[in-house]
Amino acid sequence: MKNEKIALREGEEFIKLGDLLKLTGEFETGGQAKIAIQNGEVTVNGEVCTMRGKKMRKGDKAGFNGSIFEVC
């Protein structure tokens, strides 16, 4: 279980949920992230999210396997 802050790149307003999960190292490929998201294993701000293209903005939190990743 880990809590990690993920910074947006300069000029970016959001990052897609699937890309965020790949960036954290939880998944090696986008396909793996897609399956976990579609299976309802990922939460966004405490609620199950099945949209891998969900736009994650500053302050949003994604959860997977007991870990929380906050966009900052």
N, CA, C and O atoms as a Tinker XYZ file with bonds, in Angstrom:
   288  protein
     1  N      0.849000   -1.185000    0.000000    73     2
     2  CA     0.000000    0.000000    0.000000    64     1     3
     3  C      0.886000    1.236000    0.000000    63     2     4     5
     4  O      1.806000    1.367000    0.807000    81     3
     5  N      0.587000    2.132000   -0.918000    73     3     6
     6  CA     1.362000    3.360000   -0.959000    64     5     7
     7  C      0.457000    4.530000   -1.305000    63     6     8     9
     8  O     -0.585000    4.371000   -1.941000    81     7
     9  N      0.876000    5.687000   -0.878000    73     7    10
    10  CA     0.224000    6.936000   -1.245000    64     9    11
    11  C      1.262000    7.739000   -2.003000    63    10    12    13
    12  O      2.354000    8.005000   -1.500000    81    11
    13  N      0.911000    8.117000   -3.206000    73    11    14
    14  CA     1.882000    8.782000   -4.065000    64    13    15
    15  C      1.228000    9.975000   -4.750000    63    14    16    17
    16  O      0.062000    9.917000   -5.140000    81    15
    17  N      1.987000   11.055000   -4.894000    73    15    18
    18  CA     1.511000   12.223000   -5.630000    64    17    19
    19  C      2.142000   12.201000   -7.019000    63    18    20    21
    20  O      3.346000   11.999000   -7.171000    81    19
    21  N      1.302000   12.413000   -8.021000    73    19    22
    22  CA     1.746000   12.420000   -9.408000    64    21    23
    23  C      1.551000   13.829000   -9.949000    63    22    24    25
    24  O      0.429000   14.333000   -9.999000    81    23
    25  N      2.633000   14.455000  -10.348000    73    23    26
    26  CA     2.567000   15.827000  -10.845000    64    25    27
    27  C      2.260000   15.842000  -12.338000    63    26    28    29
    28  O      2.824000   15.073000  -13.117000    81    27
    29  N      1.352000   16.736000  -12.714000    73    27    30
    30  CA     1.085000   16.950000  -14.127000    64    29    31
    31  C      2.281000   17.670000  -14.742000    63    30    32    33
    32  O      2.966000   18.449000  -14.078000    81    31
    33  N      2.514000   17.397000  -16.004000    73    31    34
    34  CA     3.580000   18.127000  -16.693000    64    33    35
    35  C      3.148000   19.579000  -16.898000    63    34    36    37
    36  O      1.956000   19.881000  -16.959000    81    35
    37  N      4.109000   20.449000  -17.001000    73    35    38
    38  CA     3.814000   21.864000  -17.171000    64    37    39
    39  C      2.937000   22.072000  -18.400000    63    38    40    41
    40  O      3.232000   21.562000  -19.481000    81    39
    41  N      1.866000   22.819000  -18.220000    73    39    42
    42  CA     0.957000   23.109000  -19.317000    64    41    43
    43  C     -0.176000   22.103000  -19.464000    63    42    44    45
    44  O     -1.139000   22.370000  -20.183000    81    43
    45  N     -0.085000   20.955000  -18.805000    73    43    46
    46  CA    -1.153000   19.961000  -18.881000    64    45    47
    47  C     -2.245000   20.284000  -17.868000    63    46    48    49
    48  O     -1.961000   20.699000  -16.745000    81    47
    49  N     -3.495000   20.090000  -18.277000    73    47    50
    50  CA    -4.621000   20.312000  -17.378000    64    49    51
    51  C     -5.104000   19.003000  -16.772000    63    50    52    53
    52  O     -5.745000   19.008000  -15.722000    81    51
    53  N     -4.801000   17.872000  -17.428000    73    51    54
    54  CA    -5.283000   16.579000  -16.958000    64    53    55
    55  C     -4.390000   15.459000  -17.496000    63    54    56    57
    56  O     -3.558000   15.670000  -18.379000    81    55
    57  N     -4.589000   14.264000  -16.937000    73    55    58
    58  CA    -3.973000   13.047000  -17.442000    64    57    59
    59  C     -5.074000   11.991000  -17.440000    63    58    60    61
    60  O     -5.893000   11.950000  -16.521000    81    59
    61  N     -5.098000   11.153000  -18.446000    73    59    62
    62  CA    -6.125000   10.113000  -18.507000    64    61    63
    63  C     -5.819000    9.040000  -17.467000    63    62    64    65
    64  O     -4.660000    8.749000  -17.173000    81    63
    65  N     -6.874000    8.465000  -16.923000    73    63    66
    66  CA    -6.745000    7.485000  -15.851000    64    65    67
    67  C     -5.814000    6.340000  -16.231000    63    66    68    69
    68  O     -4.945000    5.978000  -15.438000    81    67
    69  N     -5.967000    5.768000  -17.404000    73    67    70
    70  CA    -5.110000    4.663000  -17.835000    64    69    71
    71  C     -3.645000    5.067000  -17.874000    63    70    72    73
    72  O     -2.774000    4.300000  -17.463000    81    71
    73  N     -3.373000    6.268000  -18.367000    73    71    74
    74  CA    -1.997000    6.768000  -18.426000    64    73    75
    75  C     -1.438000    7.011000  -17.027000    63    74    76    77
    76  O     -0.263000    6.753000  -16.764000    81    75
    77  N     -2.281000    7.503000  -16.144000    73    75    78
    78  CA    -1.862000    7.732000  -14.759000    64    77    79
    79  C     -1.416000    6.421000  -14.111000    63    78    80    81
    80  O     -0.376000    6.364000  -13.456000    81    79
    81  N     -2.213000    5.374000  -14.301000    73    79    82
    82  CA    -1.883000    4.090000  -13.691000    64    81    83
    83  C     -0.601000    3.498000  -14.264000    63    82    84    85
    84  O      0.167000    2.863000  -13.540000    81    83
    85  N     -0.365000    3.700000  -15.553000    73    83    86
    86  CA     0.900000    3.242000  -16.141000    64    85    87
    87  C      2.071000    4.019000  -15.552000    63    86    88    89
    88  O      3.117000    3.446000  -15.250000    81    87
    89  N      1.889000    5.316000  -15.394000    73    87    90
    90  CA     2.935000    6.185000  -14.866000    64    89    91
    91  C      3.336000    5.805000  -13.446000    63    90    92    93
    92  O      4.496000    5.965000  -13.067000    81    91
    93  N      2.402000    5.311000  -12.670000    73    91    94
    94  CA     2.688000    4.926000  -11.288000    64    93    95
    95  C      3.506000    3.645000  -11.194000    63    94    96    97
    96  O      4.097000    3.359000  -10.153000    81    95
    97  N      3.542000    2.874000  -12.278000    73    95    98
    98  CA     4.263000    1.608000  -12.261000    64    97    99
    99  C      3.398000    0.436000  -11.830000    63    98   100   101
   100  O      3.888000   -0.689000  -11.734000    81    99
   101  N      2.123000    0.680000  -11.570000    73    99   102
   102  CA     1.215000   -0.402000  -11.177000    64   101   103
   103  C      0.989000   -1.369000  -12.344000    63   102   104   105
   104  O      0.734000   -2.556000  -12.136000    81   103
   105  N      1.085000   -0.850000  -13.566000    73   103   106
   106  CA     0.885000   -1.662000  -14.758000    64   105   107
   107  C      2.000000   -1.389000  -15.752000    63   106   108   109
   108  O      2.474000   -0.259000  -15.871000    81   107
   109  N      2.412000   -2.419000  -16.459000    73   107   110
   110  CA     3.451000   -2.249000  -17.464000    64   109   111
   111  C      2.887000   -1.756000  -18.782000    63   110   112   113
   112  O      3.570000   -1.053000  -19.526000    81   111
   113  N      1.648000   -2.116000  -19.080000    73   111   114
   114  CA     1.046000   -1.729000  -20.355000    64   113   115
   115  C     -0.312000   -1.083000  -20.139000    63   114   116   117
   116  O     -0.951000   -1.258000  -19.102000    81   115
   117  N     -0.730000   -0.339000  -21.141000    73   115   118
   118  CA    -2.057000    0.255000  -21.095000    64   117   119
   119  C     -3.144000   -0.803000  -21.121000    63   118   120   121
   120  O     -4.220000   -0.609000  -20.555000    81   119
   121  N     -2.865000   -1.922000  -21.776000    73   119   122
   122  CA    -3.833000   -3.010000  -21.837000    64   121   123
   123  C     -4.131000   -3.589000  -20.462000    63   122   124   125
   124  O     -5.278000   -3.907000  -20.152000    81   123
   125  N     -3.102000   -3.723000  -19.645000    73   123   126
   126  CA    -3.291000   -4.230000  -18.285000    64   125   127
   127  C     -4.132000   -3.251000  -17.469000    63   126   128   129
   128  O     -5.028000   -3.656000  -16.728000    81   127
   129  N     -3.837000   -1.968000  -17.612000    73   127   130
   130  CA    -4.597000   -0.938000  -16.900000    64   129   131
   131  C     -6.052000   -0.947000  -17.363000    63   130   132   133
   132  O     -6.969000   -0.839000  -16.549000    81   131
   133  N     -6.257000   -1.075000  -18.663000    73   131   134
   134  CA    -7.607000   -1.098000  -19.236000    64   133   135
   135  C     -8.443000   -2.220000  -18.632000    63   134   136   137
   136  O     -9.600000   -2.006000  -18.269000    81   135
   137  N     -7.870000   -3.404000  -18.524000    73   135   138
   138  CA    -8.595000   -4.557000  -17.984000    64   137   139
   139  C     -8.983000   -4.313000  -16.523000    63   138   140   141
   140  O    -10.117000   -4.578000  -16.126000    81   139
   141  N     -8.039000   -3.808000  -15.728000    73   139   142
   142  CA    -8.329000   -3.543000  -14.314000    64   141   143
   143  C     -9.424000   -2.495000  -14.175000    63   142   144   145
   144  O    -10.304000   -2.626000  -13.325000    81   143
   145  N     -9.374000   -1.460000  -15.002000    73   143   146
   146  CA   -10.386000   -0.400000  -14.949000    64   145   147
   147  C    -11.748000   -0.965000  -15.352000    63   146   148   149
   148  O    -12.746000   -0.722000  -14.674000    81   147
   149  N    -11.790000   -1.711000  -16.445000    73   147   150
   150  CA   -13.063000   -2.275000  -16.914000    64   149   151
   151  C    -13.643000   -3.296000  -15.942000    63   150   152   153
   152  O    -14.859000   -3.478000  -15.890000    81   151
   153  N    -12.785000   -3.963000  -15.171000    73   151   154
   154  CA   -13.241000   -4.943000  -14.185000    64   153   155
   155  C    -13.702000   -4.299000  -12.881000    63   154   156   157
   156  O    -14.107000   -5.002000  -11.955000    81   155
   157  N    -13.644000   -2.970000  -12.797000    73   155   158
   158  CA   -14.107000   -2.269000  -11.603000    64   157   159
   159  C    -13.130000   -2.329000  -10.446000    63   158   160   161
   160  O    -13.533000   -2.186000   -9.292000    81   159
   161  N    -11.839000   -2.540000  -10.734000    73   159   162
   162  CA   -10.826000   -2.652000   -9.686000    64   161   163
   163  C    -10.205000   -1.305000   -9.317000    63   162   164   165
   164  O     -9.383000   -1.234000   -8.403000    81   163
   165  N    -10.590000   -0.236000  -10.021000    73   163   166
   166  CA    -9.979000    1.078000   -9.823000    64   165   167
   167  C    -11.042000    2.061000   -9.337000    63   166   168   169
   168  O    -12.171000    2.065000   -9.827000    81   167
   169  N    -10.667000    2.887000   -8.376000    73   167   170
   170  CA   -11.568000    3.934000   -7.910000    64   169   171
   171  C    -11.013000    5.301000   -8.275000    63   170   172   173
   172  O     -9.803000    5.488000   -8.395000    81   171
   173  N    -11.919000    6.245000   -8.448000    73   171   174
   174  CA   -11.554000    7.647000   -8.654000    64   173   175
   175  C    -12.328000    8.438000   -7.623000    63   174   176   177
   176  O    -13.558000    8.414000   -7.600000    81   175
   177  N    -11.608000    9.131000   -6.778000    73   175   178
   178  CA   -12.213000    9.924000   -5.698000    64   177   179
   179  C    -13.179000    9.081000   -4.865000    63   178   180   181
   180  O    -14.247000    9.543000   -4.464000    81   179
   181  N    -12.774000    7.828000   -4.614000    73   179   182
   182  CA   -13.525000    6.951000   -3.733000    64   181   183
   183  C    -14.644000    6.145000   -4.369000    63   182   184   185
   184  O    -15.288000    5.348000   -3.688000    81   183
   185  N    -14.892000    6.336000   -5.672000    73   183   186
   186  CA   -15.960000    5.607000   -6.347000    64   185   187
   187  C    -15.381000    4.785000   -7.491000    63   186   188   189
   188  O    -14.439000    5.215000   -8.156000    81   187
   189  N    -15.944000    3.603000   -7.718000    73   187   190
   190  CA   -15.477000    2.750000   -8.810000    64   189   191
   191  C    -15.638000    3.493000  -10.127000    63   190   192   193
   192  O    -16.674000    4.106000  -10.385000    81   191
   193  N    -14.609000    3.431000  -10.954000    73   191   194
   194  CA   -14.628000    4.093000  -12.260000    64   193   195
   195  C    -14.247000    3.074000  -13.328000    63   194   196   197
   196  O    -13.232000    2.390000  -13.199000    81   195
   197  N    -15.046000    2.971000  -14.370000    73   195   198
   198  CA   -14.762000    2.022000  -15.442000    64   197   199
   199  C    -14.401000    2.724000  -16.749000    63   198   200   201
   200  O    -14.406000    2.101000  -17.811000    81   199
   201  N    -14.089000    4.012000  -16.677000    73   199   202
   202  CA   -13.710000    4.780000  -17.869000    64   201   203
   203  C    -12.197000    5.008000  -17.871000    63   202   204   205
   204  O    -11.691000    5.820000  -17.096000    81   203
   205  N    -11.475000    4.297000  -18.738000    73   203   206
   206  CA   -10.023000    4.464000  -18.733000    64   205   207
   207  C     -9.599000    5.830000  -19.261000    63   206   208   209
   208  O     -8.492000    6.288000  -18.978000    81   207
   209  N    -10.464000    6.478000  -20.021000    73   207   210
   210  CA   -10.161000    7.804000  -20.544000    64   209   211
   211  C    -10.580000    8.924000  -19.612000    63   210   212   213
   212  O    -10.529000   10.096000  -19.986000    81   211
   213  N    -10.997000    8.573000  -18.396000    73   211   214
   214  CA   -11.417000    9.570000  -17.406000    64   213   215
   215  C    -10.319000   10.609000  -17.228000    63   214   216   217
   216  O     -9.160000   10.262000  -17.001000    81   215
   217  N    -10.680000   11.873000  -17.331000    73   215   218
   218  CA    -9.700000   12.946000  -17.185000    64   217   219
   219  C     -9.444000   13.188000  -15.707000    63   218   220   221
   220  O    -10.349000   13.565000  -14.962000    81   219
   221  N     -8.210000   12.970000  -15.292000    73   219   222
   222  CA    -7.799000   13.180000  -13.907000    64   221   223
   223  C     -7.150000   14.560000  -13.805000    63   222   224   225
   224  O     -6.153000   14.843000  -14.468000    81   223
   225  N     -7.727000   15.399000  -12.976000    73   223   226
   226  CA    -7.223000   16.768000  -12.803000    64   225   227
   227  C     -6.621000   16.921000  -11.406000    63   226   228   229
   228  O     -6.756000   16.041000  -10.556000    81   227
   229  N     -5.961000   18.048000  -11.188000    73   227   230
   230  CA    -5.349000   18.297000   -9.882000    64   229   231
   231  C     -6.349000   18.066000   -8.767000    63   230   232   233
   232  O     -7.481000   18.545000   -8.825000    81   231
   233  N     -5.922000   17.325000   -7.748000    73   231   234
   234  CA    -6.770000   17.034000   -6.604000    64   233   235
   235  C     -7.511000   15.712000   -6.710000    63   234   236   237
   236  O     -7.985000   15.188000   -5.702000    81   235
   237  N     -7.618000   15.162000   -7.924000    73   235   238
   238  CA    -8.278000   13.865000   -8.092000    64   237   239
   239  C     -7.386000   12.759000   -7.555000    63   238   240   241
   240  O     -6.159000   12.849000   -7.605000    81   239
   241  N     -8.029000   11.708000   -7.037000    73   239   242
   242  CA    -7.291000   10.576000   -6.482000    64   241   243
   243  C     -7.773000    9.282000   -7.119000    63   242   244   245
   244  O     -8.974000    9.024000   -7.198000    81   243
   245  N     -6.820000    8.470000   -7.574000    73   243   246
   246  CA    -7.122000    7.145000   -8.117000    64   245   247
   247  C     -6.652000    6.108000   -7.114000    63   246   248   249
   248  O     -5.591000    6.252000   -6.505000    81   247
   249  N     -7.444000    5.069000   -6.946000    73   247   250
   250  CA    -7.083000    4.002000   -6.026000    64   249   251
   251  C     -7.026000    2.668000   -6.742000    63   250   252   253
   252  O     -7.875000    2.364000   -7.580000    81   251
   253  N     -6.018000    1.872000   -6.407000    73   251   254
   254  CA    -5.900000    0.526000   -6.951000    64   253   255
   255  C     -5.125000   -0.340000   -5.974000    63   254   256   257
   256  O     -4.042000    0.029000   -5.518000    81   255
   257  N     -5.693000   -1.495000   -5.660000    73   255   258
   258  CA    -4.997000   -2.492000   -4.849000    64   257   259
   259  C     -4.484000   -1.910000   -3.522000    63   258   260   261
   260  O     -3.394000   -2.259000   -3.069000    81   259
   261  N     -5.273000   -1.026000   -2.907000    73   259   262
   262  CA    -4.917000   -0.453000   -1.619000    64   261   263
   263  C     -4.026000    0.777000   -1.692000    63   262   264   265
   264  O     -3.745000    1.392000   -0.663000    81   263
   265  N     -3.580000    1.144000   -2.875000    73   263   266
   266  CA    -2.729000    2.317000   -3.049000    64   265   267
   267  C     -3.555000    3.488000   -3.569000    63   266   268   269
   268  O     -4.542000    3.302000   -4.282000    81   267
   269  N     -3.138000    4.691000   -3.201000    73   267   270
   270  CA    -3.824000    5.908000   -3.630000    64   269   271
   271  C     -2.819000    6.780000   -4.374000    63   270   272   273
   272  O     -1.695000    6.990000   -3.918000    81   271
   273  N     -3.248000    7.278000   -5.525000    73   271   274
   274  CA    -2.404000    8.152000   -6.349000    64   273   275
   275  C     -3.144000    9.464000   -6.580000    63   274   276   277
   276  O     -4.213000    9.493000   -7.190000    81   275
   277  N     -2.551000   10.554000   -6.078000    73   275   278
   278  CA    -3.184000   11.863000   -6.168000    64   277   279
   279  C     -2.499000   12.703000   -7.234000    63   278   280   281
   280  O     -1.272000   12.797000   -7.284000    81   279
   281  N     -3.320000   13.314000   -8.086000    73   279   282
   282  CA    -2.803000   14.201000   -9.133000    64   281   283
   283  C     -2.550000   15.564000   -8.522000    63   282   284   285
   284  O     -3.418000   16.120000   -7.849000    81   283
   285  N     -1.365000   16.103000   -8.755000    73   283   286
   286  CA    -1.062000   17.441000   -8.225000    64   285   287
   287  C     -0.353000   18.279000   -9.267000    63   286   288
   288  O     -0.017000   19.434000   -9.007000    81   287
